[in-house]
Structures are given as structure tokens and as C-alpha cells.
């Protein structure tokens, strides 16, 4: 299946390629014009230090070695800063591409609905349906913009979490209620299991709800057909575990760490057929780490995936 790229996405892809090519050329220039001559100079300096035949040879050898050390250190630092600049440029290109892809669907729907309502021959029933759809698409667009802004606050370190003692079962039940597709899923497609031993946790209620909804949405999006989605909450030693399992295609072990990176999606071409910005799992990871917990995934190709949020557990039942 082929997916059409927008002009802005093609421009951003070309810009990212140009940045990578430019960075490689700079490395080649440094190797040929700085590192190779520096290696030759270093050899000369070492020879002068060892031979000590001519007057001041030891002094010149030490000076040459010191000069080469400073030169190599400066080159390494320059490479580090250039690499950071290249990564930042690539991140900006990815951000623009992902945001344009993320916002395109609701904006296109809003435009089409508005055009339908502007037609004189449109029936009143159709206008009412269009108004309802417009409201839903506006909410959808607002939610996506808020997610992007929320991630920006996380990245800048300005995201504040208000930790309070909460019953984890209540928090998870609120997350299930907020997971709107659950209303349309059959019991054999979506199940929830909360162990009796689950007690209280110190959490930011809204942040954890958002993280659980992200995991459920991810499972629904990449689950198999027919979908089987399971949410389990249980206690393991001194930790509370929130576990979401799907029956999707699974994830190769080499991708387990990268899927929690921002904007990373395993198959970017295929992801164009599915909505999402690539921020969901990155937000989950950020939220869990802010709660002094950890995230993990158990998956392999053909075996589905199980995502876990592991949080400190206070114990007891309130």
C-alpha cells in the first residue's frame, strides 16, 4: 500500500537528509584535514621526546604533543556540538512533519463539514449532524494541541505533578471510563482485571489516567483483528503494576527501547494509515519516571505486546 506524502512532509524529509549529509561531510573534512595531520604531528612529537638527540628536542616534543592534544580535544568537542545541532535540526523537522500529520485529519474534516453546511440545498437534518460532527472534531483538535503543549512542558521541565494518595482501582476505573472506544468494544474484546490487594498509591491522578488511556489507545490501534485487549492491575512485592496486553503483530526486541522515544514509530510509512503523533509512549514514560516508577514492554513478533507501568505501592486499602 502506498501512502501519499504532503509537500511539507517531503520538504522536511529532504531537509533532514540534507542535515545528515552535511554532518557526514564535516566529519570527512575533519578526518582528512585535522585528525590525519594531527596523528602525523603526534608521531613526530613522540619521536622527538624519545630520541632526545638534538638540543631542545624534548621540549619541542612535549610542545607538539600538547598542541596535538588540544587540537584533537577541540575537534571532538566541535563534533559533539555539531552532532547536537544536527539532532536538534532533525528533531525540528520531525516535529513539523508529525504535527502537520497529526492536525491534518481534524482540520480537513472541519473544512469539509463547514463546506457542507454552506450549501443552500443542505437539509436541516444534515446540518444538525454536521454541527455535532464539528463539535467532535473541534474537541479532537483541541485534545491533540493540548497533548503537544503538555509534551512541550515536559521537555522544558515545567510540568508539575501534584502527588496525592489515591486508590489505584479508582484511578484505573476513571481511565477506563475516559477510554471512549471501550464503550463500543465487546466483553471478549476488552477485559479489565483489578486484584483485590491493590491499595493506595501516591500519584497525580490526571497524569496517571492520561498514561493508562495512552496505553489502551496504543493497544487498540496496533492490536490484532479481531481485537483482544486486556488491562490488569496487581501488586508485585512493593510495587503496583498496571499492565496492558494486546494481540497485535508484536515488536522486535531491538525496538523495545526506541518505542518510548518521542516521535518514534516502528514503521513510519505504515503509521500514516493510523492516527497518532508518536508521543503517546514517550508521555507514558515521562509520567511514570516522574512518579519514581519504571516502564517496560514484553513483546516479540507474532506474540502481541504487554506494556507495564510499575509504580511504588503504599499498601493498605482505603
N, C-alpha and C positions, 0 to 999 in steps of 0.2 A: 504494500500500500504506500502511495506517495503522498506526502503532506506538503502543501503549498506554504512557502515562506513569504512573509510580508517584506517589502523593500527595506524597512527599518531593521528587520531581523537580519537580512542579508548584509546590510551595511555594517551592523555590529559584529557579525561573524567575520567579515573581511577585516574590520578594524582589529579584532582580536588576533587574527592570523598575522597582520602586519606587525603588531607588537611583538609576537613571538619570534618572527623572522628578524626584526630589528635587534632583539636581545641576543639571538644567536650570532648575528654579525658582529656585535660588540664583543662578545666572548672570543670570536675568532681573531679579531684585531688585537685584543689584549694578549692572547696566546702568542701571536706572531711577533708583535712589536714591543711587548713588555716582558712576558714571562720567559720566552726563549732567550732574549738578551740578558735578562736577569740571571738565568741559570748559567750562562757563559761567564758573566761577571763574577758570580759566586764561585765558580771553579777557579778563576784567576786569583781571587782573593784567598781561597784556601791554599792554593799552591804557594802564594807569596808568604803566607803565615807558616807553612811547613818548611819551605826552603831556607828562609832567613839568610840568604847568601848576600844579597845587596844591602847597603845601608837603608835603614827605614823600611825595609820590606815588610817587617811585622806590622809596623804602623799602617802602611798602605793596605796590607791585607785586612787588618781589623776595620779600617775605614770602608773598604769595598764591601766587606760582609755586612757591616752596619747599614750602608746605603742600600744594598740589595734587600735586606730585611725590611727596611722602611718602605721600599718600593713595592715589595710583594704584599706587605700588610695593607698599604693604600689601595692596591689593586683588588685585594679580597674585599675590603670594605666597600669599594666602589661597586663591585659585583653584587654585594648584598643589597646595597641601596637601589641599584638598577633592578634587581630582582623584585624588590618590594614595589618599586614604581610600576614594573610590568604586571605584577599581580593585581595592583590596585586598578590599573587601566583595564585589565581583563575582567575584574570584578564589576567595574562600572559598565562595561559593555554587556556583560551577562545580566546585570541588574536592569538595564534599559530594555533588553530583549525580553527578559522574563516578565517585567511589569507590563510591557506592551501586550504580551501574550495573555497575561492574567486579566487585564482590564478590557481586552478587545471583545470578549463574548458578551458581557452585560451591556457594554456601550452599543454594540451592534444591535442587540435585542431592543434596547431603549429607542434607538433611532427607527427601527422597523415598526415598533408599536406606535410611535408618535406619527409616523407617516400614514399608518393605517387609520388612526383616529382623525387625521386631517382630510381624509377623503369624504366628500359630501355624501356619497352613497353608502357609507358605513352604517349598519343598523345599530340601534341603541344597545341591543344585547352584546354585540361585538365590541362596542365602545366600553361597556362595563367590564367585559373580560379583559380588554386592553388596559384599562385603568388598574385592575387588580394585578395584572402581569407587570405593569410599570412599577407599581409599588414593590413587588417582589424583587424585580431586577435592581431597583434603587437600593433596597436593603442589602442585596447581594454585593453590589458595587461598594457600598459603604463598609461592609464587613471586610472586603478584601483590602480596601485602603487602610482601614484600622489595623489590619494584620501587618501590612508593610510598615506603618508608622510604629507599631508596637515592636517589630523586629529592629527598627532603627534605634529605638530607645534601649533595647537590649544590647545592641552592638556598641552604643555610646556609653554604656554603663549607667544610664539614667533610669532604668527600670527598677522600681521599688516594689518589694513584696511584703505584704502585711501578713505575717505568720500568726495564726491563731489556732487554738486547739479545736479540732473538728472531728466528728465521727466520719471515718473514711467511707463507710457504707452510704451515708447521706450524700457525701460529695460525689461518689461514683453514680448513685441514682440520679443526681441532678445532671451529671454528664450524659447519662443515657437519655434523659428527657430532652437535653439540648441537641442530641444527635438526631436530627429530624428524620433521616431515612429510616430510623428504627421503626417508625410508625407504619411504614409500608413493607417491612420485612416480616416474613412468616417465622413462627417459633423455631422451625427446623433450620432456618437460615441464620438467625441471630439469637444467641443464648447468653444469659448473664448468670454468673455463679459467684456469690459472695460468702466466704466462710464465716461461721459464727464467731470465730476467735478474733476477727478483725475489730480493733478498738479505735482509739483516737490517734491522730497524727497532728503535728504542728505544720500547717500548710497555709498558703494563700489560696483560699477556696476557688476563686475565679480562675487563677492561673492553672491549678490542677485540673479543673473542669475543662479548660481550653486544651490542655495537653491530652487528656483522655479522648476528647472529641477528635483531636487531630489523629490519634492512633486509630480510632474507629473509622474515621473517614478514609484514612490510608488503606485500612484493611478492606473496606467496601470497594474502593477504587481499583485495587490490584488483586482482589480475591478472584476465585475461580467462577465458573458458570456450570451449574448453579452455585450461588454463593453460600459459603458456610463461614460464619463469623462468630467467634466466641470471646467473651470478656470474663476473666476470672480475677478475683481479688482474694488473697490469702496471706497468711503470716508465715515467714520463714526466719526462724531464730529471732533476731531483734529488728527485723525489717518487715515492712508491709510491701507486698508485691502486687502491682496492677499489670495484668497480662492480657494482651490482645492477640488472638490467633486467627489467621485466615487460611484459606485453601488455595492460594494463588500459585503462580509459577515458581515461587521461591527466589532466593537471592544467593548468588555465588559468595563463598566465604571471603574472597578477595575484595568484595564490595561492602562488607559489613561495617567497616569504619567510615567509609566515604558517604554512605547514605545519610549520615547525620550532619553532613556539611551543608552549609547554605547554598541554595540554588542547584545542588547536585541531584540529578535524576539519572538512573541507570541507562535508560535508552531515551535520549533526548528527542529523537525523531518520533518514536512511538508516543512519548509523553505529550506531543501536540494533539493527540486524539483524546487526551484526558485533561481535565481542568486541574490547575494547581500551579503554584509558583516555585515549588521545590523548597519551601520554607518550613513546612509542617514538622518534619522530624528534627530540623535544626532548632525550632522553637521548643519542642518537647525536651530535647537535650539541655537547652539553656535553663528551662524551668526546673528540671529535676536536679541539675547541678546547683542551682540557687537554693534548693531545699536540702543540700548536703546528701543527695542521693546519687544514683547512677542509672544509666540506661543500657540496654543490651538487646541483641536480636539473636534468635536461634532459627536458622533457615538454611536451606540447600535447594538447588534446582530440582523441581518436581515434588517438593515436600511441603510447600506452603511456608509461612513465616509466623514466628511468635515474637512480638515485641514486649519488653518488660520495662516498667518503671519501678525502681526499688527505692523506697523511702524509709527513713528512720521511723520506727514504730514505738509509740509511747506505752502501748499495752492498756489493758483495762477496757471496760465497756461503760460508756457514759450514756 
